[in-house]
Amino acid sequence: MTVPSPMDDVRAQYEALPYPPRDPRDEAIRLITGTPSHVLEINHYLFSGRLNFMRPFRALVAGGGTGDACIMLAQQLADRRCPGEVVYLDISTASRQICEARAKARGLRNINFLTGSLLDLPTMPIGQFDYIDCTGVLHHLPDPAAGMRALASVLNPDGGMGVMLYGEYGRSGVYPLQELLRTLAPMSMALEDRIAMTKRLIRFLPTTNLFRRNPYLNDHVTGGDAGLYDLLLHSCDRAFTVPDIGAMAQNSGLRVVAFLEPVRYEPATYMSDPIIARMASSLPLVERAAFAERLAGNLRNHVFYATRAGFDTVARPEDTSAIPVLREMDAQKLAAGLQPGTPLIANLDGFPWRAQLPALAPRIVSQIDGRKTVAEIYTALGAQGGLPQWEDFYAQFEDLYVKLNGVNHLLLRFRT
Ligand SMILES: C[S@@+](CC[C@H](N)C(=O)[O-])C[C@H]1O[C@@H](n2cnc3c(N)ncnc32)[C@H](O)[C@@H]1O
């Protein structure tokens, strides 16, 4: 008799309940874009904004599921006529079929579909990749670090990864409930009965229960039965702190270059005491992010980019030939909403973030068209008159950049 391995249980789950649920017919009405693996982010954080899309680009989407990252990336590369390919890999054939149907609905021909485990990558004749997406997968492996090492084994020396892992503090309440459900709805029960029992338990939780007190855990509401199963009945699931992530990346020969959205990982976001904020802000990236996560307490998922390259891979605004690019936003509409004195506001899962923008913000934003460099924006504004000296303009641009990049609206690229 063969004993089922932890991976068999995980595969069985995603064969029965591909996640997240997606209907290929929706491709006709929208492209789902997200983080990580948006092509503008990959370029900005891993290739200093200098990717040349005329050159072949190979990406792997490991644990591609129903296809959100795979479809987004394949579509964005196709839109740029990039002669590259996206390799999709997953252990679940049901998930693969959904992603294949989505690709067909879009007429995408740059995806190579494979079924298999990412743990086998080191021995697969699959070649090396410039970029690897692995979103919501490694935390479902019995040994996530082995998964990370397997991914790193097929990454080009200058390549990078975009990863999403569950965050320990923001998932407070999940694990005690998973424990309760191991008694109430064990794996031996039929899937529908496990789901029914979970819904029953949630309905009757006491008001003091940590899961009930965490209003930001909502996959069981927004993701239907597949979301509920993924959140509370998963057979293999653990969460990570920022230091765990730094250590795991380092053990695979990788270096974390950014956590997204950046503003969530800056201690000063949550700390109004200037002395504490200044002390924490001077820490190196991973320690600073760890400080922010402990302060905030609400980071449910960690999205990060990591590289193998030994040089700085993040695009920086100091170079005046940088081209600011807005993500899925209309510059004129954004500019109209940024009237002087009106702060930029974001709700960071319950934390109300406000940032005062520089006086020139609306005028600068109105010039961002994804083609003009910072220097060209200055020239274009100069033609309208009433512009300050370059130094003052640049200081205001940088201030605006830090804030809009912080909430992931603004990225940089360079002409190649
Ligand atoms: C929560 S889903 C995430 C899917 C997708 N990455 C996304 O973010 O939408 C996890 C996926 O990882 C796949 N998976 C789990 N273990 C795997 C392994 N060892 N190798 C490849 N895929 C795996 C599952 O089949 C499932 O489709």
The ligand as a MOL file (V3000), in Angstrom:
LIG
                    3D

  0  0  0     0  0            999 V3000
M  V30 BEGIN CTAB
M  V30 COUNTS 27 29 0 0 0
M  V30 BEGIN ATOM
M  V30 1 C -2.9690 29.1040 -3.9570 0
M  V30 2 S -2.6550 28.5070 -5.5540 0 CHG=1
M  V30 3 C -1.8610 29.9120 -6.2700 0
M  V30 4 C -1.9460 29.9100 -7.7560 0
M  V30 5 C -1.2960 31.1070 -8.4560 0
M  V30 6 N 0.1270 31.1680 -8.2400 0
M  V30 7 C -1.9440 32.3940 -8.0520 0
M  V30 8 O -1.3450 33.1440 -7.2730 0
M  V30 9 O -3.0620 32.6760 -8.4920 0 CHG=-1
M  V30 10 C -1.2900 27.3940 -5.3190 0
M  V30 11 C -0.9390 26.6040 -6.5670 0
M  V30 12 O 0.3140 25.9540 -6.3600 0
M  V30 13 C 0.2620 24.6730 -6.9400 0
M  V30 14 N 1.3010 23.8340 -6.3070 0
M  V30 15 C 1.3580 23.4080 -5.0320 0
M  V30 16 N 2.4880 22.6860 -4.8310 0
M  V30 17 C 3.1510 22.6800 -6.0120 0
M  V30 18 C 4.3850 22.1110 -6.4420 0
M  V30 19 N 5.1500 21.4100 -5.6390 0
M  V30 20 N 4.7730 22.3210 -7.7170 0
M  V30 21 C 3.9930 23.0360 -8.5810 0
M  V30 22 N 2.8110 23.5840 -8.2230 0
M  V30 23 C 2.3960 23.4140 -6.9590 0
M  V30 24 C -1.1650 24.2140 -6.6720 0
M  V30 25 O -1.5720 23.1710 -7.5110 0
M  V30 26 C -1.9470 25.5060 -6.8940 0
M  V30 27 O -2.3770 25.6360 -8.2190 0
M  V30 END ATOM
M  V30 BEGIN BOND
M  V30 1 1 1 2
M  V30 2 1 2 3
M  V30 3 1 2 10
M  V30 4 1 3 4
M  V30 5 1 4 5
M  V30 6 1 5 6
M  V30 7 1 5 7
M  V30 8 2 7 8
M  V30 9 1 7 9
M  V30 10 1 10 11
M  V30 11 1 11 12
M  V30 12 1 11 26
M  V30 13 1 12 13
M  V30 14 1 13 14
M  V30 15 1 13 24
M  V30 16 1 14 15
M  V30 17 1 14 23
M  V30 18 2 15 16
M  V30 19 1 16 17
M  V30 20 1 17 18
M  V30 21 2 17 23
M  V30 22 1 18 19
M  V30 23 2 18 20
M  V30 24 1 20 21
M  V30 25 2 21 22
M  V30 26 1 22 23
M  V30 27 1 24 25
M  V30 28 1 24 26
M  V30 29 1 26 27
M  V30 END BOND
M  V30 END CTAB
M  END
